[in-house]
Amino acid sequence: MIELRDLAHDIANHLLTGFPPAALKEALDTVEAADALVAVTPIFTASYSGLFKSFFDVLDKDALADKPVLIAATAGTARHSLSLEHALRPLFAYLRATVVLTAVFAAADDWGADSADGPLRSRIDRAAGELAREIERRDPVSVTDPFALTVNFEDLLRNP
């Protein structure tokens, strides 16, 4: 789990300098190496938060290509539920991710004593099943280090 609030200053610094500080670099590497992603944002002014968008702005342009993604959001009222379809889904389509069909939205009414087996739980289960099937049908992600030596250093010294 990556808590973007903890990386807010690092994200801003990366946007200004083009270089991610260590904590942000670790988060970006984690996303790139993940077999899938569950992307959750609070809804602010009928869209994702600026911090959420900024994180994906600093992510490598190919990091999410063909990566399964489950999108989810929270907001105070159900009136914001379409934000998943008009903001989040297009963002991840632009990043060439494979977004599962079921998105999960939770409003204030979804939380409470009767929510354990309610409609929210049903949406979560359906979306999780879709994500699991997408992960299952793919090979695990393998990230190669562009600076890794492809030959043994001793062999390089031995053969001029």
N, C-alpha and C positions, 0 to 999 in steps of 0.2 A: 504494500500500500504506500502510495506517495501522497503526502499531505502538502499541497502546493503553498499553503499559507506559510509554511516553514521555509519555502524557497523563494518567496516573493522578491526579496532584495537581490538574490542571485539571478533571478529571471530578468529583472530590470537591468542589472549590471551587464548581463549577457547581451541584451538587446542593444545596449550602448557600446559595448566593447567588441562584441563578436566572439568572446571567449568565455566559456562557462566556468564558474568557480567549482571547486572539487565536489561539493554536495550536489550541485545541479548536474554536473557531469555524470555522477553516479546515478542520479534519477533518470537522466536521458539514456544512459547505457542500459538501465533496468528495463525501460520501455522498449528499447530496440531489441533486447534479448528475450523479451517475453513471448510466449507462444500465443497469447491472446491478451486483450485489454478490456477491463471494465472501466469505462470513463463516466464519472459522476460529477455533476456540477449543480450548484444552486442556480436557480433562474433569477436573473436580475434584469429588469426592464425588458421582459419577454424574450430573453436570450441567455446564452451562457455568460458566466462572469468574465471580466476582462483578464483576470489572472489565469483562468482556465485557457482562454484563447492565446495569451502570451506564451504559456508553456508550449503549446503546440506550434507556435510561431518559431520557437528556438529549436524544436526537434528537427533532426535531419529530414530532408524532404522525402527520402525513401524509407524512412524507419517504419512506417505503418503500411507500406505497400503489401496488399494481400493478407494483412494481419487481421484475424477475427476480432471484432470489437462489439461489445454490448454497451449501448448508450443508456444513461439513466440521469434523472434530474429530480430535484426537490424544489418545492415552492409553497407559498402560503395557501394558495387556492388552486383548484383544478382548472381554473381558467388559463393557466400557463402550460397546460399539458401539451399543446401543439408546438411548443418551443422545441421539443425533441425532433419533430418532423421538419420545421422550417429553419432551424438553426444548427442543431447537433448533427443530424444525418447528413446535410450538405457539407458540413465541415469535414467529416470523416470520409465522405465520398471524394472530396477534393484531394484529401491525403491518400487516396486509393486504398483505403482500408476496406475490409469486407464486414459491413455492419449487419448483425443478425436482424431478423425481421421484427422481433418483439423488443420494444423499448420499454423501460420501466420508469414510470413517473410516480412520485409520492407527494401528495399534498398533506396539509395539516390534518385533514379528515381521515387519512389513511393510518394514522398513529393512534393507538389507544388500546383498551382492554380487549376489544373484539377483533383486533387486526391480525392476530396470530394465524388464523385460518381464513382470512378474508380475501378480497380481490387483489390486494397488493401481493400477498403471498403467492397467489395463483400466477400473477404476472411475472414475479421473480422466478418461480419454478419453471415457467414456460421459456423465459429468456435464457435462463441458465442451461436448460436442456439444449436449446439451439446453439448456444456458445460451445457447450461440451461436444456436440456433434461436429461442429466446425473444427475444433481443435483435434478431435479424433481422426478426422479424414486427412490431416496434413502431417508432414514431417516436422519434427521439432526444429525450432529456429536455431540456426548456427551463425554466429557473428564472428567474422574473421578480423583479426587485428591487422590493419594495413601496414603497421610497423614491425610486425613479427618477422623474425628471421626464418627464411624458408629452408636454410641449410645450417648445418652445425658450424659454429664459429671456429672450432678447431680445424675442420676441413678447409675452411677458407684460408686459414693461416698456413696449412700444410701444402696446399696447391696454389702456387703463385700464378 
